Amino acid sequence: MAQPGQDAKFFQRGKIEEFRADLQAAEAKDKKFVKRKTVLKKIVANITMGNDMSPLFTDVVQCLGTPLLEIKKMVYLFLISYGRSRPDQIHLVIPYFLQDCADRNPLIRALAIRTMSYIPIPVVTDALSDNLRHCLKDRDAYVRKTAAICVAKLYSADPRRAEKGGFVELLRDLMLDSNATVVANAVAALSEIGDRQDGVIFKLNLATVNKLLAALGESSEWGQIYILDSLLRYVPSRHADAENMAERIIVQLQHANSAVVLTTIKVLLYLMNYMENRRLIDYCCKKMGPPLVTLLSSGPEVQYVALRNILLIIQRRPAVLKNDVRVFFCKYNDPIYVKLAKLEIMYRLARAENANEVLTELQEYASEVDIDFVRKAVRSIGRLAIKVEAAADSCIQALLNLIENKVSYVTQEAVIVIKDIFRRYPGKYEGIIPTLCENLDSLDEPESKAAMIWIIGQFANRIDNAEDLLDDLVYTFLEETVEVQLALLTTSVKVFVYKPASEKAKELVHKVLKWATEEIDNPDLRDRGFMYWRMLAINPAAAGEIVLAEKPPITTDSDRMDRGALDQLLLHTGTLGSIYHKNPEVGVNFAIDSAYAQIVFQTFIRGATGKALVDSPALNAHSRAVLIPLTSMPLPPSAVTVPGPGPNEPNTAPKTDIVDLDDSDAPPPPPVPKTLSNEHDEDGEPGSDQDDEVPTQGTHKSNDPYSNLDGAFGNYLADEPRPMGASSGARREEDDLLF
């Protein structure tokens, strides 16, 4: 065997003519095949470098008659690279294939059958079928395991031939083979066939599962992954079956391979949905914690994969790592993506018992150098205050201390989260508003500026100079982003409602409404301006009740993933879906290109198949309540109509059948005016018949706190807002636009 580094001399660009001459010269004087071996090494090296060696096809094929295994390997490697691109010359190789399939050496038999499966050409597939059937029953386990993978390749090239030839049934028989490696390869091949949209349905029964579990200990690490992953295809019908399976595979959590550990955790999480023994479930959760923590001692890439999977697991089974929050404290040399992932897990694991410990750690992160990490840390402090009420006072004090440091991006993040804290605990922390107002000039980002504007409007009755602060912010109204403009528009109305006697408030709201309705082309902003203007002119009391309506306190429920979607996503633990936190089968788009009459399918992960919990008598009641059935891939319609000349064909599928395949892009139904007016009537508001009538000043009761607001908009009809480009006589069109 060549020593490492000795083959580097072969990686030099060569000429086709030189290689051909060397091969022809080696046929005469090369009894030990040394020259032929050297030339083939140079050819394979050139293939590796990307050079086209296909003109040497006939010359290289003649080397197959050499009885040396090393030469056969290189020739077969050449055929794998260029066999499918030479269908007119592939018949030259068929006799050698048939000869090697009957060779006494099992390595040569396996090499021949594997190479044939890589060349999906009909003439090769015909020769492969009979030989593959014999190799699946070969006396040597190495040949059988190679043939099992070849069945999957044959199915990929010609599914109909593979099914008619009974190869799927032969694979099923191999699952009961005495050799663990053959069993693992048979499972891998059946899994690949079962994952195809046009493939056979691959399910397991209890007897086969027990056989697979028996072969688990003797398999290689990748064989164990295939076997463990296939256990998801078994649906337990009794609690005892799921519990016995869990007890047999839990030992795999001690494996050194991280992929085996994650796959074992995936199977355990799946089986827990069918288990009844609460003590066993708690025991499994306890056993899953240490292996997950061990994965964090690997490299940063493996750490990130583990962290993203842990984030899913603790949402479904918080007991797995509830006491290990310190493990996720960030290290100084962690990459930023690892730090951010740990930050999210720390927040998820935070409880009243460890909130102070987590808060202390977050305060340390807020003084780091990385700006993105500091922002996330400050925001996590606010989220911690919202989640753990006992730690809210400490979190507020920590945020105030950070604001005192006068760091711009820290102050802006603190303002954003304090706005949410105000909503979570109304009437409790309003005393810190003056501190926030002192830092108004340091806010230059849209989100923080919008948050501060909301605070000014929401608590304008407690801020003495609210209209002065708002006046400074309104100065740049036309240059602000839409987010800030919407906040300014609503806040100006709130300040006016809170302080109706203030001339400055009247001037501000009039100015902002004028800008929003006449100089802004954003439809959302313009329509909201029209709505506020008309409400203030027609029914100020209703305007006050709407803009100052009591808002529900926010909670952390929005941070949690839907339970049914979470159960479905946990079946993809250890895959790309668990890293992106998206189900591979979700978001399938179905579109028909009318120009070319093509059916287009788009999935999140190419070739991924959906997984979902299957209902059975053993499924837990909680899991059954949130069960999400697996959405099947939409099949193309039986007939696609291409517009063009010619008679109408009979039995054409109606258009509604095609549209019904995906209703997500269908336009929503038009609103029903009657329902809208009924809702207004239920709320005690005037019906649609009275909305166009401007109420007189005498209609309001004397104790109405908003009765004196009419004077500010007395000239509404004379100075009404108009859309951009609208003429003064377009009254009817404007009414249609507003209502």
Disulfide bonds with the S-S distance in Angstrom:
none
